[in-house]
Amino acid sequence: MDPFIKELKEKFVHSDDLFLHEEEILDVPVLLVGFKSLIDFTKTKVTLQKYIDTAISSQKTIGELLNEIGEVKEKDLEEAVSSIMTGKLLIISNSHRKYAVIEPFHNMLNRAIEPPTNENILQGSLSSFNEDIKTNIGLIRKQINASNIRAEFFSVGSEQKTKLSMLYFEGQADKKLVEKIRSSFEKNQDREINNLQNLAKSLGFSGWSVISKVNTTELPSETVAFLRKGRVALFVDRYPFALILPCFLWDMFTLENDRNYPIPLMASIRLVRIFGILISLLIPALYVALVAVNPEVLRIELALSIAQSREAIPYPALVEILLMLIILELIIEASVRLPSSIGPTITMVGGIILGQAVVEAKLVSTLLIIILAATTIANSTLVGIQNSLAVRLFKYVLVILASIYGVLGILGGIVLISAYLASIETFGISYLNLNYAKEGTKNG
Amino acid sequence: MRIIPLKLLITLCTVFLLSGCWDTKDINHRSLPIVMGVAMEDDQYNIHLQIPDPDTDVMQVRIVSETGETVSQAVDKLSANMESRIDLLHVKVIVIEKELAKEGVKDLISGFMRAREVSPKALVVVSDEKIEPFFSNLNNTTDPQGTTLFDFFDKDAGWSPQIALTRVWELYRSIHSTTRDVVLPIIKSGDSTVIQHLGSAVIKNGRMVERIDPEETLLVNAFYEESTHGKVEVMEEATVLIVGNTMDHKSRNIDQVPYLNSQLHLKVVLLETIGKPTDKEIRTALETQLTNRFNEMFSKIQESKADVLGLGQYFRAKIPSEELKKWRSEHYPKLKMEFEVHAVIRNEGQIKLGAD
């Protein structure tokens, strides 16, 4: 046997889905090599047979035929292995010192294009990205018919190669930004990218930032809007989201789909989201501050009814609110973890615990339940899961400061959070930038 | 980079350990008195506090009292004897016994302003009767929250334009100002209503020197451009409802004699008529009635040398500040006051004048 084939077999030992199929093309014995799990062999063979038939009638040699249907390469083991890994079909002839790499029919291993699962959309285009990077870029190209859209591909990782691609609008995106992203990928060629933390490392961001520096969206319509404003979109193969760089505070409140409504409605929806962040940040802290530290701020009627609702409750306000907030976080986390068939159980049990039993058992006050409900609901109005997670965390900072310094502590906490937000920058672009689109166009 | 979370952790721990957040008391462990009564008995302050006591089902109102050399001592004694800490910041109304008001409340009010225990926004009221019966009558009210007295003076609730509203800081200011005095409402517990409003006490330098009746207090309030909306004026010809008021002042100082011309513009709505008066007759009647009432009141307060209308304010730019110190004693008694009322009938109601 050919030593090349022997080496190949050794490389894929215990890989039982590898096939080595002996065949004769134009009376030359060849070996078809590939993965059964990746290649639809029957379809591929039928098509191959058609090529062979035309080759016989036009009296071509095998070399000419292979050149026509694929890429003929020298026998290089490394390259052959990586071709097989990516789902190519290899035709290896025993006599020649060459093999051909052919694009076969693939098994359908991708989802169809489906409505979004993480971001609900009202009255807007419904298709969302899936795991295949090419499909995603295709979706973008379909969404916007523009010749100045650029898609650069990178392949990073030392052992396992990951495909990455960077999309931007030539003339819209800041050239310096594009160059910085490109060079950081090239510099970190050997770093493997399996998740967003890896990607952030590759781009040179700190992993300890609470606010995510990349904005994620699974909607082509949103992505295109970002591209048009001069942002850069990154795609990672097998990750069904577009990663938008740079990311701004204002993205927390806006969706491109808002622009499908009249302007007054759009403005009020966005106002609701701004209220959302304020309520979810401030209300739990205000509860602690007003109940424990600064009750004089309350109107007397309210103060008395709060005092009445807290009568016979054993814990101080801080312990009370932390207890309930943690239970609430557990419920949220559990409802993400659980399969959708038993999800409603958790909601029901959680609802009973939070709504009724805890109050009746005199563990927490009724007012706290209202505050928790308002906080949780308000938190969900923010755009982007990563943003609402960050706000959920900031809330605790304010609660703790409020328990120590009261209303003054809340003010201090807000200053602290604002200072933190102001300190965030992505490739030299501030997180609090409100006018990036205009500046970006100027730079381009 | 690894050291940052550690530093953060240490900082957080110290914040918790060093801040003393356990010093704060939750709202249900504080007593929130709404009304504070102050009287003087044998050189000792006698303090009454009306404290709503929130129970899980019903709200009860408690009255506690204590005597002490100072207000703080009395409150401190009370706090020690009670199961929760007394938090005076929610005191909305301070009731001062008439005898104490006549003696002078300078030290009391200065104490409130200095200690910041009591909100400077709390209202000061004079009680025409002894503090003890006043409070025990107050406690017999059916209001479960114990906010009756506060509601009585609340502009959003039971306040009427003939009731004076004076806060602790205003009283404090009047004590130290050379050109301004205040009026405090006088109340006592009523027969059919909880509280009966008797008029106002004229306070000069922290001491009660004169009384004026509710009708006259209305003019004082109008002078301060407080809204007089809702006051009903009864005359021989008609009954009108005041719906709006503005003031204009012109001051002159000629040969050491201050002159002031004040014009009150009223908008009224016609409620009832007797006979068939004309528009002009009604207006003239109203104007004369108010002008006469004002002149009567003014001569009374001028005699007592208490500038409750704050007329000295209009001469701040005309009299040198050294002279202003003698405003109450020298200039104010010489003041020539000219008061004019201009009334407009804004609305005659569904029936036009002279229609029926």
Chai-1 contact restraints between the chains, C-beta under 6 A:
chainA,res_idxA,chainB,res_idxB,connection_type,confidence,min_distance_angstrom,max_distance_angstrom,comment,restraint_id
A,V291,B,D26,contact,1.0,0.0,6.0,A-B,restraint_1
A,V291,B,I27,contact,1.0,0.0,6.0,A-B,restraint_2
A,A292,B,T24,contact,1.0,0.0,6.0,A-B,restraint_3
A,A292,B,D26,contact,1.0,0.0,6.0,A-B,restraint_4
A,V293,B,T24,contact,1.0,0.0,6.0,A-B,restraint_5
A,P295,B,I27,contact,1.0,0.0,6.0,A-B,restraint_6
A,E296,B,L89,contact,1.0,0.0,6.0,A-B,restraint_7
A,I300,B,H90,contact,1.0,0.0,6.0,A-B,restraint_8
A,A303,B,L32,contact,1.0,0.0,6.0,A-B,restraint_9
A,L304,B,P52,contact,1.0,0.0,6.0,A-B,restraint_10
A,L304,B,P54,contact,1.0,0.0,6.0,A-B,restraint_11
A,L304,B,Q145,contact,1.0,0.0,6.0,A-B,restraint_12
A,I306,B,I27,contact,1.0,0.0,6.0,A-B,restraint_13
A,A307,B,I27,contact,1.0,0.0,6.0,A-B,restraint_14
A,A307,B,N28,contact,1.0,0.0,6.0,A-B,restraint_15
A,A307,B,P54,contact,1.0,0.0,6.0,A-B,restraint_16
A,Q308,B,P54,contact,1.0,0.0,6.0,A-B,restraint_17
A,R310,B,N28,contact,1.0,0.0,6.0,A-B,restraint_18
A,E311,B,N28,contact,1.0,0.0,6.0,A-B,restraint_19
A,E311,B,P54,contact,1.0,0.0,6.0,A-B,restraint_20
A,E311,B,T56,contact,1.0,0.0,6.0,A-B,restraint_21
A,P316,B,D26,contact,1.0,0.0,6.0,A-B,restraint_22
A,A317,B,D26,contact,1.0,0.0,6.0,A-B,restraint_23
A,S403,B,C21,contact,1.0,0.0,6.0,A-B,restraint_24
A,I404,B,S19,contact,1.0,0.0,6.0,A-B,restraint_25
A,I404,B,C21,contact,1.0,0.0,6.0,A-B,restraint_26
